[in-house]
Amino acid sequence: MTRRSQGPVVLVEIGGDWLKIAQVSVGRDGAALASLHVEKIEAVDSALSARIAAVFRGFPVFPRSVVACLPRQTVNIRMLELPSLDPREIVDMVDLQSAKQTPYSQEEIVYDYRVIGEGRKGYSRIMLAIAQRSILRQRFFVLEEAGIQVERMCVSTEGLLNWYARAVTGPVEPLTALLDVDSSYSDFLGLANGAIAFTKSILIGANQLLDEFDKWKDKFAREVQQALEVFQAESAGASPVRLIITGAGAGVRGLSETLRQHVSIPVDVRDSIEDVVENRAAAGGDMPPRSVSLTPLIGMGIAPDELRLNLVPDSVRIRRNLVGKARRLAVLGTLLMAALLSLSLFATTTLYLRKACLAGLRAELERNQPAAERIERAKELLAMVDRRGDWRFGVLNLMASIHDLTADVALDAFEFSADKAQVLIEGSAATMKEVSALKQRLEQTPEFKDVLDGRATVKDEKTERYRFQVVCTLEKR
């Protein structure tokens, strides 16, 4: 399975004597080596950081994160078989085994592992990778000083496995030996059905084989033969189908013939550079030096999602988490401040607009107040004229209505108040009954309501008649 139509992956390997930077992309036409930079280095220091930054500035897009690769010779790899299939139990077992597999203390190392399959019934086969914390810290510092964040710190062995899985086509072989020759060391990899079963670092590389082949060829062949024998012994005596030479070994003349004389299996040579569609313009048009292997970087670039080992120190992870939290808090604080400023601005603007609107309304009220008062007076005058113009409430009509109701009483006075809408009647009657009857008749008329005594009714001793005073309120229209 190959990644398709995804962005390029930038890979960096800082070895003991070479700096390798490769940009690999995968498309429909296969893997492409879009950019390549390989240079000899003397030390892993700040000067190297400046060189890396200068190389990245030459890229079309400056990469902010990279996948870093540790050379196999800087990492201790142990193949373990643990009595559990539970991932949580495996974590605890690996934690205990990591301290036993190296002479360094737990504080001096960083480790990670990948499950490579099942062994005996109930057992898991584990590849444990252990690196010194000082080596990791040194490389992280160089890359971070160059302005680069390390997305993942891998081991070249995993890249070699990825390359084999995609470059070597055909049926999966039961046992295969893979030999990647780099400048100062070689990585021997034993594969069982395409999975890692054995690995060994051989401290002889292309530097020795290219410069003094006759001196080193036999020793190198014996080292490879011993690795094959150990691999065969751990595989229940089964012999590998073949030995594949790649990396700088493809360019060492006479190497394959020498190995064929020492091992009893077929020897094939594969040039990993030929497995990528090379973009020479982006790579500067130069091939990498003959003594350098790009196979692990190519394998990592082809399938970065299948890398399992990640030797990032806890201190780096904690610092990244803290930096990430600080950035998130800073963003949150900025958003809160922006929200508060926006809210304050909205409230201030709203208050200002309301005050301006209120001032405008007050000014408009002051301008319209005289006209409003004139209108109110005119309305009152019109109402008065309207009331006085109603024939029902005219003086003569009221007097006529009252006269019809006072046939059995004598009226002495009649007063009409248009402002108060009242009529005052004074008179006398022979009996109190006649006074009460007059009040009832007045209340039953449509012109009057609330017929009340103006003063108490009293009997005149001289005339022996009852004098009364009645106040009638006019019915509103």
N, C-alpha and C positions, 0 to 999 in steps of 0.2 A: 504494500500500500504506500503510495507516494503522495505527498502534499502537492496540490495543484493550485496554480494561480494565486499563491499567497506571496506576501512581501518577502524580500530577501532577508537572510539571517546573517548577521555579522558575527564572526568567530575570531577569537584572539587566543593564541597560545604563546605564553612566555616561558621558553625553555631555558636550559642552562647556557646555551650559546646562540640561540636563534629566536627572533621575534617573528611570529607568523600571524598575519591578519588576512582573512579571506571573507568575501561576501558571496554567499551561495543562494541562488534562487531556483525554485522548481516550477516549471511550467509544463505545458503540453508536450513540448519537445524534449523534455528531460531536465536534468540538473544543469545549471549554468554557473560557471565561476565568473561572476560579474566583475569582481575586483580582487586583486591579490597584491600583498606587500610582504616580502620576506627580506629580513636584513640581519646581519651578524650583530650581536650585542656583547658587551663586555661585562656589564653589571646590571642588576635590577635596582634602579634608583630613580631619582627625580629627573635626571637627564632622559631616561627612557620614557617617562611620562610625557615630557615635551615632544619627543619623537612620535609617540602614539597620537598625541593631539594633532600634530602637524599632518600625519597621514590621514586622519579622519577628516580634517578640514579639506582635504583634496577629494573627498567623496561628494557625490551630487547632493546628498542629504547627510548632515552630521548625525551619526547614530548616538542616541542617548543611552541605549542599553545594548549589551553584547552578551553572548554566551562564551564564557571563558573555559579554556581547556588546560588541565594539568597533565604534563607528560607522565607516562606510565612509570618512569623511573623515580618520580618524586612521591609515589603513592604505594603503600603496602596493600596488596589485595590478597584476601584469604577466601578460599572456597570452603564453606561450612555446611554441615547437615545438622539441622536442629529438630528435636523431637516434638514438633507441633505444626499444626496447620492454621492455628488461630493467629491472625495478624497482631492482636494485642499482646499475646504471649511471645510472639516472635520479637517484638520491639524490646521487651524486657530481657529476653535471652541475648539479643545482639548487644544490648547495653552492657551486660556482664562479660560477653566474649571480647568486646572491643579492648578492654583493659588487659586481657590475657594475651592478645595477639601481637603486642608491641611492647618494647621496653620502656616506652614513655608513659608518664602518668596521664590520668584522665584529663587533667587540666591542660596538658600540652598537645592534645590531639583533637581532630575533628573527624567524625566518621559518618558514613551513610551506607546503605545497603540496598540491594535489589533482590527480589525473589526470582530465581531463574527456573524453578520447577519443583516437582515433587520427587523425593528420593525413595527410600524404603517406605513401607506402609506407615502412614502417620508422620512422616518426616518431610521437612521442607529444605530445599537446597538454596543456599544464600551466597551471594557474592558480597563480601564486606570490604569496603574501601576505607583506608585510614590514612590521613595526611597530618603532618605536623602543622600546628596552628601558626607557627612563625612563618612557614612558607606561604600559607594562605594569606596571612596578614600582609606580607610583603607584596604579593600580587594585587590584592584588593587596594592597597594604598597607591600603587603605581597607576592602576586604571582609574580610580576615583580622582586622583590628582590630575589626570588627563581630562576630567569632566565626563567620565563614562561610568554608568552604573552597571554592575555585573548582575545580569538577570539570573544566571546559573553558573556554578562552578563544577564542571564535569571532569571526567577522566578520559584520556585518549582511548582507552580500551573499549568504552561504549561506542565511540565514534567508529572504531575499526569494526565492531560488530554490526553497526548500522550499514556501513559500506558493503560488507560481505552479503548482508541480507538482500540488498538491492542490486548490487553489481554482478554477483555471481549467480547467474540464472540456472535453471534446470531443476531436477528433482532434489529434494533435501537429502543430503548425504548423512549416513549414520554417524560417522566420525570424520572430521576435517581438521587439519592443522593450518593455521594462518600465521605468516611471519611478516611483520611490518618493520622494515629497516629504516631507522631515522639516523640523524647525524651522529649522535654519540651513544645510542643504545638501540636495541631491537625489542619489539614486543611480540612474544610468542603467545598465540591464542589457540586453545583446543576447543573445538565445537562438537557438541553431540546433538544431532538432529537440529542444527541451527542455533542452539542455545550454548551459552558459555559453560564449559565444564572444567577448564584449566587455563591458567595464565601464568606467564613467567617473564620477567624482564631480564634480557641478556645485555650485559654491559659492553657490548661491541657493536659499533655502528658503521655507517657509511664513511665516516672520516678515516677510520683505520683501514677499511676494505678498499677504499679508493686510492689512498696514499701508499699503502704497503700490503697489497693483496696477498702476496706469497707468504708474508710473515703471519698474517692473521687468519687466512682462510681455513686452515685445519682446526685451529682453536675454535673458531666460530662454528664450524661444522660439528665439532664435538659437543658444543653447548646446545646446538639445535637437536642433535641426536639424543642427548640426555633429557632434554625437555620432552621429546617424542616418547622416550621410554617411560618417563613418569606419567605422561598423559595416557599411554597405553596401559600402564599398570593400574591406574585409577579407573580405567574403562573396562575392567575385568579381562584384560589381555587382548581385547579387540584392537586391530590395527587400523589407523586412519586410512581413509580412501586415498588421500593425496595431501601434499604440502603446497600451499599457495604463497608465493613471494610477492610482496607489493611494496609500495613506498619507494624509498631510494634504492632498495634492493633490485628493482627492475632495471636500474641503470648501471649496476656493478657487473662488469664483464667477467664471465667465468663463474659467477656465484652459483647459478643453478646447476651447472655441470659438477661443481665441487660437492654440492649437497646431494646430488644423485648418487655420487660415489660412496657417501657415508650413510644414507638412509635407504631403507628398503621399500619406499613407496614412491609413486610418481611425483614429480616436482613441476609445478606450473608457475609462470610469471605473469602477473597482471599489473599494468600501469594504471593507477587510479586516476591520473590526470586525463587519460583517454576516455574515462567514464563520464566526464562532464563536458557539456557544450561550452567550450572556453570562449569568453569574450576578451580577446587579446587587446582590444582598444582600451577597455576599462582597466585591464590588468597591466597596462603599460607596454604590452607587446612582448614582455620577457617571460621566459619559462623560469620556474623556481630552480634554485641551485640543485645540482645532481645529488648532493648529500642530504637533502631535506625531504621528509615525507609529509605530504598533505592529506594522506588517506583519512586519518581521524577527523580532521576538520571537514573534509568533504562529506564523510558519513554523518557528522552532526548536522551539517547544513541540509542534507537530503531529508532527514527525519528528526528534527529537533523535538517533536512532541513525544518521541519514544525514548528520550533520555530519562533515566530514573535517578541516577546519582546526582546529588547536589551538595557539595562540600562548602556550604556557606557557614562561617562561624556564627555561634549564637550571639556574640557581641555585635556582629554586623546586622543580623536580623533584628536584634533589639533596637539598635540605633536606627535602622530603617523604619521600624514600627513607630519609634518615638518621633522621627522626622515626619513620617506620614501623618501621625496624629497631630503633631504641631501644625503641619500644613492644613489639615482638615479643620483644626480649631481656628487657625488664622482665617481660613476662608469663611468659616461659620461666623467668627467675630466680625469680619468685613461685611458679610451679608446682614448681620444684626445691626451693625452701625448704619449700613445703607438703609435698612428698613426703618430704624429709628429716625434717621435724618429725613427720610421720605415722609414718615408719619408727622414729624415735627414741621416739615415744610408744608404738608397738607393742612395740618391744624392751623399753622400761622396764616397760610393763604386763605383758608376758610374764615378765620376770625377777621382778617383784614377785609375780605369781601363782605362779610356780614356787617362789620362796622361801617363800611362805605355805603352798603345798601341802607342801613339804618339812618345814617346821616342824610342820604338822599331822600328817604321817606320823610324825615323830620323837616328838611328844607321844603319839600313839596307840600307837607302839611301846613307849614307856616305860610307858604305862598297862597294856599287854597283856603286858609282859615277865614279871612274876611268874606270871601264868596260863599263859603259854607254857612257862615252866620247870617248873611243876607238871605240865603235860600231858606234857612230855618224860619226866619222872621216872616218871609213871604208865605211859607207853608202854614204857619200859625194864622196869618191874616186870611189866607184863603179858606182855612178851616172855619174861622169865625164867620167869614162872609157866607160860606156854604151853610153853616148852621142857621145863621139869621135868614138866609134865603129860603129855608125850608118852611112851607106854609103851615105845617103842623105845629111848628114851634113859634109862630108869630103871636104877638100879644093879643090881637083881636081874636084869633082862633082859639088861643088858650082861655081867654075870658069867656068866649062862647061855650067852650066845652065845660068850663067850671060852672057857668050859669045854668046849663042844663042839669047839672048834678045837685044844685042847691035850691031846689024849689021849696023845700020845707025849712030852710035856714036863712038867716039874714046876714049878708056880707057887709062888713064895715070897711075893709081895706084889701087891696090887691097889689102886691109888689112883684116885679119880674126882674131877675138878674141874669143877663145873658152870659156874663163871665162865669158865674157860678153854676149856670144852668139850673136855677132854682126858681120856684114860685112860692111866695108867702101869702097865705090867706088868713084874714081875721074876720071873725063874725060872732053871731050868737044863735043859739037854738033853744027850743022850748025844753028839750030833754037831752040827757046824755046819750040816749039811744040814737037820737038824730045825728049827734056828732060822730058816733062810731059808724053809723051807716054812711055818712059822708066820706069818712076815711076809706071805707071799703070800696065805695064807688070810684074814688079817685085812683086807687091802686089797680082797679080793673080796667082803667082806660089805657090806651096804647101810648099816651103822651107822658104819663107819670110813672115813677117808681119810687120806692123808699119814702112813703108818706109817713112823716113823723110829727109829733107834737112840738111846736115851737116853744110853748110854755104850758104849764099845767092848766087844764080846763077848770074854771071856777064859776060859781053861781052868783050872779048879781042880785043882792038883796032888794034893791029898789025895783028892778024889772022882773025879778025872779026868772031870768033867763041865764043859760049857761054860756059864758064867753070862752071862745077857743082860739087857738092860733095853730095853723098847720103849715109845715114846710114840705113842699113836694119837689123831688129831684126829677128833672126831665130825662126821659128815656133817650139813650144815644141812638144815633142812626146806625 
